[in-house]
């Protein structure tokens, strides 16, 4: 586990935004990504009958739709112990294999930082 206060302030911000999106929308996961310009994109899980997306894939899609060319970092707040392979692939597609992905519990405590690799 990583003490959230020990995180870089910009990384702490995306974890906080992801946690807020999850709580505000009452969804299983919240996520946030930061693009190459420092802009952030925040999303929750999409659970429609015709469309199912994780929070992290939704945040990546929002960044792409807004013109982001790359990602600096990503964060997901989830009950799962790890980000899924599909989520990591989406981050990797836009940010590259070295893009850090912070995986936090529902309380915002970062359990792991992995690369999209």
C-alpha atoms as one frame of an Amber mdcrd trajectory, in Angstrom:
protein
   0.000   0.000   0.000   1.121   3.518  -0.732   0.468   6.389   1.630  -1.562
   8.737  -0.569   0.084  11.744   1.065   3.428  10.468  -0.280   2.182  10.648
  -3.869   3.108  13.405  -6.267   0.386  16.096  -5.929  -0.756  15.566  -9.537
  -1.080  11.810  -8.973  -2.931  12.399  -5.707  -5.297  14.675  -7.660  -6.262
  11.995 -10.183  -6.826   9.441  -7.393  -9.093  11.954  -5.611 -10.967  12.699
  -8.842 -11.437   8.984  -9.528 -12.735   8.385  -6.010 -15.128  11.331  -6.304
 -16.501  10.095  -9.652 -17.209   6.680  -8.171 -18.985   8.088  -5.129 -20.871
  10.806  -6.996 -22.235   8.452  -9.641 -22.765   5.426  -7.424 -20.849   3.148
  -9.788 -18.477   0.253  -9.078 -15.359   2.097 -10.286 -14.091   5.619 -10.813
 -11.103   6.593 -12.923  -9.132   9.605 -14.033  -6.361  10.102 -16.565  -3.968
  13.009 -17.110  -2.906  13.853 -20.649   0.364  15.260 -21.975  -0.816  18.833
 -21.353  -1.898  18.191 -17.757  -5.627  18.108 -18.507  -7.609  15.501 -16.610
 -10.515  13.353 -17.715 -12.730  11.689 -15.132 -15.225   8.865 -15.587 -17.218
   6.163 -13.890 -18.244   2.714 -15.008 -20.722   2.662 -17.910 -23.319  -0.059
 -17.460 -25.962   0.271 -20.150 -27.722  -2.714 -21.666 -26.053  -1.964 -24.993
 -22.703  -0.616 -23.727 -20.434  -1.794 -20.926 -17.161   0.029 -20.239 -14.924
   0.109 -17.221 -14.251   3.487 -15.674 -10.657   3.507 -16.888 -11.550   2.684
 -20.494 -14.236   5.382 -20.372 -11.718   7.959 -19.092  -9.272   7.018 -21.859
 -12.058   7.313 -24.448 -12.963  10.765 -23.099  -9.331  11.859 -23.404  -9.120
  10.600 -26.997 -12.445  12.241 -27.897 -11.121  15.523 -26.483  -7.970  15.428
 -28.599  -5.382  14.064 -26.160  -2.294  12.745 -27.919  -0.759  10.896 -24.957
  -1.218  10.155 -21.255   1.075  10.981 -18.350  -0.741   8.841 -15.758  -3.962
   7.036 -14.944  -5.774   6.103 -11.734  -8.626   3.756 -10.963 -10.549   3.363
  -7.713 -11.919  -0.148  -7.505 -12.662  -3.087  -5.248 -10.505  -5.252  -7.528
  -6.930  -5.921  -6.568  -5.579  -4.968  -9.994  -6.449  -3.175 -13.194  -7.734
  -5.519 -15.886  -5.692  -6.406 -18.945  -8.220  -4.523 -21.094  -7.851  -1.383
 -18.970  -4.060  -1.534 -19.161  -4.277  -2.023 -22.926  -6.402   1.126 -23.319
  -3.930   3.169 -21.269  -1.019   1.674 -23.228  -2.671   2.465 -26.571  -2.751
   6.175 -25.766   0.067   6.617 -23.257   2.565   3.934 -24.111   3.835   0.971
 -22.094   5.587   3.051 -19.416   2.457   5.004 -18.415   1.872   4.556 -14.672
  -1.517   3.251 -13.546  -2.388   3.810  -9.892  -4.805   1.227  -8.494  -6.562
   2.461  -5.366  -9.086   0.986  -2.983 -12.448   2.548  -2.271 -10.891   4.661
   0.501  -8.424   6.161  -1.981  -5.398   4.291  -0.649  -3.148   3.343  -3.557
  -2.615  -0.419  -3.420  -0.335  -0.660  -6.440   1.280   1.383  -9.152   1.890
  -0.585 -12.329   2.862   0.366 -15.836   0.486  -0.063 -18.741   3.209  -2.189
 -20.307
